[in-house]
């Protein structure tokens, strides 16, 4: 299921009613698509080096993790979402060898199959390291990238997904972002806290 190309509104912070020109709304799975769970300690590996308040989960336990994500897919399906993004797919790249790329991508393929069976499109998140063969094998439908302009990674996503890429930037100006020839069609500039309109520091600009 392709994304409706246009304006993507990234609302992983506080959800709010989107503007009329918005074609894609991104929200947390615990939110409604329209305006603290426990984890088995045996699945925990270590705190995420980049996000100390989050933990890496043992991707060698493929079945247990796929089942856990399956419950989230059920919730998203019941809530009326059209698609899901698989966040922290790149955890193996910063795990100091604790996680394995092959295990991670195998879980991604299983979860993608499970999501497709529920009628949900699936996006990869923040993992420019994937190859075209890996993307095809997993079955991803689109990609979500954060700061691909800032890190000069946008072409890695658009080469694989064309216009099916949502890019969110937190620094710079919208003029500079939109002038980048490699930036995805659906590029936006947001405040880092992803606040709602009317909140101090709220920023939401789109190319």
C-alpha positions in Angstrom: 0.0 0.0 0.0 1.8 3.2 -1.1 1.7 6.4 1.0 -0.4 9.3 -0.3 2.5 11.5 -1.4 2.1 15.1 -0.2 2.6 16.6 3.2 3.7 14.4 6.1 3.0 15.6 9.7 5.3 13.9 12.2 3.4 13.8 15.6 5.3 11.3 17.7 5.2 13.8 20.6 1.8 15.3 21.2 -1.0 14.3 18.7 -3.2 17.1 17.3 -5.6 17.6 14.4 -3.6 17.8 11.2 -3.9 20.7 8.8 -6.1 20.3 5.7 -3.1 19.8 3.3 -1.6 16.9 5.3 -1.7 13.6 3.6 0.2 11.4 6.1 0.1 11.6 9.9 2.7 9.8 11.9 1.8 9.0 15.5 2.8 6.7 18.4 1.0 3.3 18.4 -0.5 4.2 21.8 -2.3 7.2 20.3 -5.4 7.3 18.2 -4.8 7.6 14.4 -7.3 10.5 14.6 -7.4 13.1 17.2 4.5 1.9 29.8 4.4 -1.6 29.0 6.4 -4.2 30.9 9.1 -6.3 29.3 10.2 -9.9 30.1 13.6 -9.4 31.7 14.9 -12.4 29.8 14.6 -10.3 26.6 16.7 -7.4 27.9 20.3 -7.0 26.7 21.5 -3.6 27.9 20.5 0.0 27.9 20.6 1.6 24.4 23.9 3.6 24.2 22.1 6.4 22.4 18.9 6.3 24.4 19.8 5.4 28.1 16.1 5.3 29.1 15.4 2.6 26.6 16.8 -1.0 26.4 18.0 -3.2 23.7 16.1 -6.4 23.3 17.7 -9.8 22.5 17.1 -10.2 18.7 18.3 -13.8 19.0 14.9 -14.6 20.6 13.2 -14.1 17.3 9.9 -15.8 18.1 9.4 -14.0 21.4 10.1 -10.5 19.9 7.9 -11.2 16.9 5.0 -12.2 19.2 5.5 -9.1 21.3 5.4 -6.8 18.3 2.4 -8.7 17.0 0.4 -7.5 20.0 1.3 -3.9 19.0 0.2 -4.6 15.4 -3.1 -5.8 16.7 -3.5 -2.6 18.7 -2.7 -0.5 15.6 -5.0 -2.4 13.4 -7.9 -2.2 15.9 -7.2 1.6 16.3 -7.5 2.2 12.6 -4.0 2.9 11.6 -3.0 2.3 7.9 0.7 1.7 8.4 3.4 1.1 11.0 7.1 2.1 11.1 9.7 -0.3 12.7 11.7 2.0 15.0 15.1 1.1 16.3 15.8 -1.2 13.4 19.4 0.1 13.5 20.0 -1.1 17.1 22.5 -3.7 16.0 24.8 -0.9 14.6 25.3 0.6 18.1 25.1 -2.6 20.3 28.9 -3.3 20.4 28.2 -6.8 18.9 25.5 -7.7 21.4 22.9 -7.8 18.5 23.2 -9.5 15.2 22.3 -7.9 11.8 20.9 -11.2 10.5 18.7 -11.8 13.5 17.4 -8.2 13.4 16.5 -8.4 9.7 14.9 -11.8 10.2 12.6 -10.3 12.9 11.9 -7.4 10.6 10.8 -9.7 7.8 8.5 -11.7 10.2 7.0 -8.6 11.6 6.5 -7.2 8.1 4.7 -10.3 7.1 2.5 -10.1 10.2 1.7 -6.5 9.5 0.8 -7.1 5.8 -1.5 -10.0 6.9 -3.4 -7.3 8.9 -3.6 -5.0 6.0 -0.9 -2.6 7.4 1.9 -1.1 5.3 5.3 -1.2 6.9 8.1 1.3 6.9 11.7 1.0 7.9 13.1 3.6 10.2 16.5 5.3 10.3 18.6 2.5 8.7 20.4 3.7 5.6 22.7 0.7 5.9 20.1 -1.7 4.3 20.7 -2.9 0.7 18.2 -3.2 -2.0 18.1 -7.0 -1.7 17.5 -6.8 2.0 14.6 -4.3 1.6 13.1 -6.5 -1.1 13.5 -9.6 1.1 11.9 -7.9 4.2 9.1 -6.4 2.1 9.2 -2.8 3.4 6.8 -0.4 1.7 8.3 2.9 2.7 10.9 4.6 4.9 11.0 7.1 7.7 14.2 9.0 8.1 15.2 11.5 10.7 17.8 14.1 9.8 18.9 12.5 6.6 19.7 16.0 5.2 21.8 16.8 8.2 23.8 13.5 7.9 23.8 13.4 4.1 21.9 10.2 3.9 18.7 11.1 2.0 19.9 9.6 -1.3 20.4 6.3 0.4 16.6 6.2 1.2 15.2 7.7 -2.0 17.4 5.3 -4.1 15.4 2.4 -2.5 12.0 4.0 -2.0 11.6 6.9 -4.5 8.8 9.2 -3.3 7.9 6.8 -0.5 10.1 8.4 2.1 9.1 10.7 5.0 12.1 12.8 6.3 12.0 14.8 9.5 14.6 17.4 10.3 15.1 19.3 13.5 17.8 21.8 12.6 18.5 24.4 9.9 15.9 26.3 7.9 13.1 25.1 5.6 14.6 27.1 2.8 17.9 25.2 3.0 16.1 21.8 3.4 13.9 22.3 0.4 16.9 23.4 -1.7 18.6 20.1 -1.2 18.3 18.1 -4.5 18.5 14.8 -2.6 15.9 15.5 0.0 12.8 13.3 -0.1 9.5 14.7 -1.5 7.9 14.5 2.0 10.4 16.5 4.1 9.5 18.6 7.1 11.2 20.7 9.8 9.9 20.0 13.3 10.8 21.0 16.8 12.7 18.3 18.7 9.9 17.8 21.3 7.3 17.3 18.5 4.9 19.6 20.3 1.4 20.6 19.2 0.4 23.9 17.7 0.2 26.6 20.3 3.0 25.1 22.4 6.2 27.1 23.1 8.8 26.2 20.5 6.3 24.5 18.1 7.8 24.2 14.6 6.1 22.5 11.6 7.2 23.5 8.1 7.1 21.4 5.0 8.6 21.4 1.5 
